[in-house]
Amino acid sequence: MIQTETTALALSREIREKKRTVRETVQETLKKIHETDSSIGAFLTLRPEEELLEHADRIQQQIDDGTLNSPLAGVPVAVKDNLCTRGLRTTCASRILEDFLPPYSAGAVERLEEAGALIIGKTNMDEFAMGSTTETSAFQITKNPWNTAHVPGGSSGGSCAAVAAGEVLLALGSDTGGSIRQPSAFCGVTGIKPTYGTVSRYGLIAYASSLDQIGPVAGNVSDCAALLQAIAGHDPRDATSLVRKDLDFTSACVCDVKGMKIGIPKTYFQDGIDPEVKEAVLRAAETFRSLGAFVESFDLPLTEYAIPAYYLIASAEASSNLERFDGVKYGCRASEYEGLHDMYKKTRSEGFGAEVKRRIMLGSFVLSAGYYDAYYLKALRTRALIKQSYDHAFTTYDLLLAPAAPSTAPRIGVSLEDPLKMYLGDIYTVSVNLAGLPAISLPCGFDRGGLPIGMQLIGNAFAEKTLIRAAYTYEQTAQGLKTTPTAEKEAHR
């Protein structure tokens, strides 16, 4: 059985050195998923075993004859269910796409397959990525592997839970307002939200097009860097895709933060943050300081406007993007209706869940005549000011250090009782998407209940390598500082 301590890079190296086969790796992965996922609920769809084993044999042949030498060759990868996979059900965790089989694969999925990775299956998520707990899925609730009474976060909760449970070593998620970083923090894994445009959005079923970005989830920084390197690159099919010359992210996995300037936004550590989260993140700041980094607090203005600006912009874009799901071109259609307009209404009423409907209505409202200037345009102006605020901060600092979430994972059922409170849980993550910046989330401790605490490092545009270097340095240093959840609970007694 593949243990969670195994890295994806080490696993692929063992395959290339003929210490194991791709077929054995796939069989062990499927066995682990079948043993574990009934209690976690991370996967919505698995590829048929026969198809996976045939694919594994083809990859093995390419490795053996030397035509495939990727550092991720032969490694199974889970993919969030809003990324199209040719011939494999892609639902966005919504009834309206319950039986949708895409005729093509997303650009990021294609790049993974070119690198010799195997797409093992599709992971659960909040419906159309709208949520922070993976509870708005139309099919099932995913549970946190550290404590199944708690949520894994969202909307990429299935991907993060699958990695945390050791079902897979690598997964893809998408991050619109923190949907990789927050569940990574809740599940004690590592996730990267790249600079907007670094990874192709072709084949990503859109929530908010100007905010969405695909990114990697893994158990450690090195695997995350390797997965990002595999999926990054220009794609002419995505008009927002960037041409970047230096995509060798794995070369940044070195221990060196001496002289690095790290800023800590004061407002992130004031009202609303759990004391245990605050303590853990500030303890990480001291670790960076002890390693030779310059660390200080500073004022980052406009943070209180990030949540309203984000939800106005995201909802407006969602109301436009989800207009295509009308029961005509693809997806489900209402069984009984009278006329075209009635078919539209009934299909969307039956197919969309409550949270998706809420955001579509909000988005349609702010884009309507009489409210467009008062809400949407103001949100866009605020977004520009938030970007300027970050630009000013990065004239002084190389990185910013912040919590990934104000608390550890809440219990299942708590967040959905108060949607506004759920939205406010994104306070530390949404501004990064508004500004199009990269950020990485990684574990930095546990609370008294044994749930993981995550911190995030935020970088300037295209500074992924600086982020990875700092995160890798912390991770390697913290190896000797790490405690198990049980030990952490004992220490607090």
Residue pairs with C-beta under 8 A, 6 or more apart in sequence:
1 28
1 31
1 32
2 11
2 25
2 28
2 29
2 32
2 166
2 169
3 166
4 166
4 219
6 169
7 169
7 219
7 220
7 222
7 223
8 72
8 75
8 169
8 170
8 218
8 223
8 226
8 227
9 71
9 72
9 222
9 223
9 226
11 20
11 25
11 74
11 75
11 169
12 70
12 71
12 72
12 73
12 74
12 75
13 71
14 20
15 21
15 22
15 25
15 60
15 63
15 73
15 74
16 63
16 69
16 73
16 74
21 56
21 60
22 56
22 57
22 59
22 60
22 63
22 73
22 74
22 118
23 53
23 56
23 57
23 60
25 56
25 74
25 75
25 76
26 52
26 53
26 56
26 76
26 118
26 120
27 53
29 76
29 120
29 167
29 168
30 46
30 49
30 52
30 120
32 166
32 167
33 43
33 46
33 120
33 121
33 162
33 167
33 168
36 165
36 166
36 167
37 43
37 162
37 165
37 167
39 143
39 148
40 142
40 143
40 145
40 148
40 161
40 162
40 165
40 167
41 124
41 140
41 141
41 142
41 143
41 158
41 161
42 78
42 123
42 124
42 142
42 152
42 157
42 158
42 159
42 161
42 162
42 165
42 167
43 78
43 121
43 122
43 123
43 124
43 158
43 162
43 167
44 81
44 89
44 91
44 93
44 121
44 122
44 123
44 124
44 137
44 139
44 140
44 158
45 81
45 88
45 89
45 91
45 121
45 122
46 120
46 121
47 88
47 119
47 120
47 121
52 118
52 120
55 118
56 74
56 118
59 68
59 73
59 74
59 116
59 118
60 74
62 68
62 73
62 116
63 69
63 73
63 74
63 116
68 116
70 115
70 116
70 117
70 230
71 226
71 250
72 112
72 115
72 116
72 117
72 170
72 226
72 227
72 230
73 115
73 116
73 117
74 116
74 117
74 118
75 116
75 117
75 118
75 169
75 170
76 117
76 118
76 119
76 120
76 168
76 169
76 170
77 112
77 117
77 118
77 119
77 120
77 168
77 170
77 171
77 172
77 227
78 119
78 120
78 121
78 122
78 123
78 158
78 159
78 162
78 163
78 167
78 168
78 170
78 171
78 172
79 85
79 109
79 112
79 119
79 121
79 122
79 123
79 159
79 171
79 172
80 122
80 123
80 125
80 156
80 158
80 159
80 171
80 172
80 173
80 174
81 90
81 91
81 92
81 93
81 122
81 123
81 124
81 125
81 158
82 90
82 92
82 125
82 128
82 129
82 174
82 204
82 205
82 207
83 90
83 106
83 108
83 109
83 122
83 172
83 174
83 203
83 204
83 205
83 214
84 90
84 102
84 104
84 105
84 106
84 109
84 203
84 204
84 205
85 102
85 105
85 106
85 109
85 119
85 122
86 102
86 103
86 104
86 105
87 101
87 102
88 101
88 102
88 119
88 121
88 122
89 99
89 100
89 101
89 122
90 97
90 100
90 101
90 102
90 122
90 205
91 97
91 98
91 100
91 122
91 138
91 139
92 125
92 127
92 128
92 129
92 205
93 124
93 125
93 126
93 127
93 128
93 136
93 137
93 138
93 139
94 127
94 128
94 138
94 351
94 352
94 353
94 356
95 138
95 332
95 350
95 351
95 352
95 353
96 325
96 331
96 332
96 347
96 348
96 351
96 352
97 205
97 325
97 330
97 331
97 332
98 138
98 331
98 332
99 332
100 330
100 331
102 203
104 203
105 113
105 203
106 200
106 202
106 203
106 204
106 214
107 199
107 200
107 201
107 202
107 203
107 235
107 237
107 238
108 172
108 199
108 200
108 203
108 204
108 214
108 231
109 119
109 172
109 203
111 200
111 230
111 231
111 233
112 119
112 172
112 230
112 231
113 119
115 230
117 170
117 230
120 168
123 156
123 158
123 159
123 161
123 162
123 171
124 134
124 137
124 139
124 140
124 142
124 157
124 158
125 134
125 137
125 154
125 155
125 156
125 157
125 158
125 159
126 132
126 133
126 134
126 135
126 136
126 137
126 154
126 155
126 157
126 179
126 355
127 136
127 137
127 138
127 352
127 353
127 355
127 356
128 205
128 207
128 318
128 322
128 356
129 155
129 156
129 174
129 176
129 179
129 207
129 212
130 136
130 155
130 207
130 318
130 355
130 356
130 359
131 154
131 155
131 355
131 422
132 153
132 154
132 155
132 178
132 179
132 182
132 415
132 422
132 423
132 425
132 426
133 151
133 152
133 153
133 154
133 157
133 410
133 412
133 415
133 416
133 422
134 141
134 142
134 151
134 152
134 153
134 154
134 155
134 157
134 158
134 161
134 183
135 141
135 151
135 154
135 412
135 413
135 415
135 416
136 154
136 353
136 354
136 355
136 356
136 416
138 353
141 151
141 412
142 151
142 152
142 157
142 158
142 161
143 149
143 150
143 151
143 152
143 161
143 412
144 150
144 151
144 152
144 153
144 161
144 164
144 186
144 187
144 409
144 451
145 152
145 161
145 164
145 165
145 187
146 164
146 187
146 188
146 409
146 450
146 451
146 452
146 485
147 409
147 449
147 450
147 451
149 411
149 412
150 186
150 408
150 409
150 410
150 411
150 412
150 451
151 157
151 186
151 409
151 410
151 411
151 412
151 415
152 158
152 160
152 161
152 164
152 183
152 186
152 187
152 409
153 160
153 182
153 183
153 184
153 185
153 186
153 187
153 405
153 409
154 179
154 182
154 183
155 174
155 176
155 179
155 183
156 171
156 173
156 174
156 175
156 179
156 180
156 183
156 191
156 217
157 183
157 186
157 187
159 171
159 172
159 173
159 180
159 183
159 217
160 171
160 173
160 180
160 183
160 184
160 186
160 187
160 189
160 191
160 217
161 183
161 187
162 168
162 171
163 169
163 170
163 171
163 187
163 189
163 217
163 218
163 219
164 187
164 188
164 189
164 219
169 218
169 219
169 223
170 216
170 217
170 218
170 223
170 227
171 216
171 217
171 218
172 214
172 215
172 216
172 217
172 227
172 231
173 179
173 180
173 183
173 191
173 214
173 215
173 216
173 217
174 180
174 204
174 207
174 212
174 213
174 214
174 215
175 181
175 191
175 193
175 212
175 213
175 214
175 215
175 433
176 207
176 208
176 211
176 212
176 213
176 314
176 433
177 211
177 310
177 314
177 426
177 429
177 430
177 433
178 193
178 404
178 405
178 426
178 428
178 429
178 430
178 432
178 433
180 191
180 192
180 193
180 215
180 217
180 441
181 191
181 193
181 404
181 429
181 432
181 439
181 440
181 441
181 454
181 456
182 404
182 405
182 425
182 426
182 429
182 441
182 454
183 191
184 190
184 191
184 217
184 404
184 441
184 442
184 454
185 403
185 404
185 405
185 441
185 443
185 452
185 453
185 454
185 455
185 456
186 405
186 408
186 409
186 451
186 452
186 454
187 409
187 452
188 443
188 452
188 454
189 217
189 218
189 219
189 443
190 217
190 218
190 219
190 220
190 221
190 223
190 224
190 440
190 441
190 442
190 443
190 471
190 475
191 215
191 216
191 217
191 218
191 224
191 440
191 441
192 215
192 216
192 224
192 225
192 228
192 438
192 439
192 440
192 441
192 464
192 467
192 468
193 213
193 215
193 432
193 433
193 438
193 439
193 440
194 213
194 214
194 215
194 228
194 232
194 438
194 464
195 213
195 242
195 436
195 437
195 438
195 461
195 462
195 463
195 464
196 210
196 211
196 213
196 240
196 433
196 436
196 437
197 213
197 240
197 241
197 242
197 436
198 213
198 228
198 232
198 242
198 244
198 438
198 462
198 464
199 213
199 214
199 215
199 228
199 231
199 232
199 233
200 214
200 231
200 233
200 234
200 235
200 237
200 238
200 241
201 209
201 212
201 213
201 214
201 238
201 240
201 241
202 235
202 237
202 238
202 241
204 212
204 214
206 212
206 317
206 321
207 314
207 317
207 318
207 321
208 313
208 314
208 317
208 318
208 321
209 240
209 317
209 321
210 313
210 317
211 310
211 313
211 314
211 317
211 433
211 434
213 433
214 231
215 228
216 223
216 224
216 227
216 228
216 231
217 224
218 224
218 227
220 475
221 253
221 440
221 442
221 468
221 471
221 472
221 475
222 250
222 253
222 472
224 440
224 468
225 249
225 250
225 252
225 253
225 468
225 472
226 249
226 250
228 249
228 464
229 247
229 248
229 249
229 250
232 244
232 247
232 249
233 244
233 247
234 241
234 242
234 243
234 244
235 241
244 462
246 465
249 464
249 465
249 468
251 465
252 464
252 465
252 466
252 468
252 469
252 472
253 468
253 469
253 472
254 469
254 472
254 473
255 472
255 473
255 476
255 477
256 469
256 473
257 288
257 291
257 292
257 293
257 469
257 470
257 473
257 474
258 291
258 292
258 293
259 292
259 293
259 294
260 288
260 292
260 293
260 294
260 398
260 399
260 466
260 470
261 293
261 294
261 396
261 397
261 398
261 399
262 285
262 288
262 293
262 294
262 295
262 296
262 397
262 398
262 399
262 400
262 401
262 470
263 295
263 296
263 297
263 298
263 300
263 393
263 396
263 397
263 399
263 400
263 401
264 282
264 285
264 295
264 296
264 297
264 298
264 400
264 401
264 402
265 297
265 298
265 299
265 300
265 303
265 400
265 402
266 297
266 298
266 299
266 300
267 299
267 300
267 303
267 304
268 300
268 303
268 402
268 403
268 428
269 278
269 281
269 282
269 297
269 403
272 406
272 424
272 427
273 403
273 406
273 407
274 406
274 407
274 408
274 447
276 408
276 445
276 447
276 448
276 453
277 403
277 405
277 406
277 407
277 408
277 447
277 453
278 403
279 445
280 444
280 445
280 453
280 455
281 401
281 402
281 403
281 444
281 453
281 455
283 444
283 445
284 401
284 444
284 445
284 455
284 474
284 478
285 295
285 401
286 295
287 474
287 477
287 478
287 481
288 295
288 401
288 470
288 474
289 295
291 473
291 477
293 470
295 401
298 393
298 396
298 397
300 389
300 390
300 393
300 400
301 389
302 382
302 385
302 386
302 389
303 427
303 431
305 382
305 385
305 386
306 386
306 427
306 430
306 431
306 434
307 423
307 424
307 426
307 427
307 430
308 379
308 382
309 379
309 382
309 383
309 386
309 434
310 426
310 430
310 431
310 433
310 434
311 359
311 362
311 423
312 362
312 366
312 375
312 376
312 379
313 376
313 379
313 380
313 383
313 434
314 359
314 363
315 359
315 360
315 362
315 363
315 366
316 363
316 366
316 367
316 376
316 379
317 363
318 356
318 359
318 360
318 363
319 359
319 360
319 361
319 362
319 363
319 364
319 367
320 363
320 367
322 352
322 356
322 360
325 331
325 347
325 348
325 351
325 352
326 344
326 347
326 348
327 333
327 334
327 343
327 344
327 347
327 348
327 351
331 351
332 347
332 350
332 351
333 343
333 347
334 343
334 346
334 347
334 349
334 350
336 346
337 343
337 345
337 346
337 347
349 357
352 360
355 419
358 419
365 371
365 375
366 372
366 375
366 376
366 379
367 376
383 434
383 435
386 431
386 434
386 435
387 434
387 435
387 436
390 431
390 435
390 437
390 458
390 460
393 400
394 460
398 459
398 460
398 463
398 466
398 470
399 457
399 458
399 459
399 463
399 466
399 467
399 470
400 457
400 458
400 459
401 455
401 456
401 457
401 458
402 428
402 455
402 456
402 458
403 428
403 454
403 455
403 456
404 428
404 429
404 441
404 454
404 455
404 456
405 425
405 428
405 429
405 454
406 424
406 425
406 427
406 428
407 425
408 447
408 449
408 451
408 452
408 453
409 451
409 452
415 421
415 422
415 425
416 422
428 456
429 439
429 456
432 438
432 439
432 456
432 458
436 461
437 458
437 459
437 460
437 461
438 458
438 459
438 461
438 462
438 463
438 464
438 467
439 456
439 457
439 458
439 459
439 467
440 456
440 457
440 467
440 468
440 471
441 454
441 455
441 456
442 454
442 455
442 456
442 457
442 471
442 474
442 475
443 452
443 453
443 454
444 453
444 454
444 455
444 474
444 478
445 452
445 453
445 483
445 488
446 452
446 453
446 483
446 485
446 488
446 489
447 453
447 488
448 488
448 489
448 492
449 489
450 485
450 486
450 488
450 489
451 485
457 467
457 470
457 471
458 467
459 466
459 467
483 491
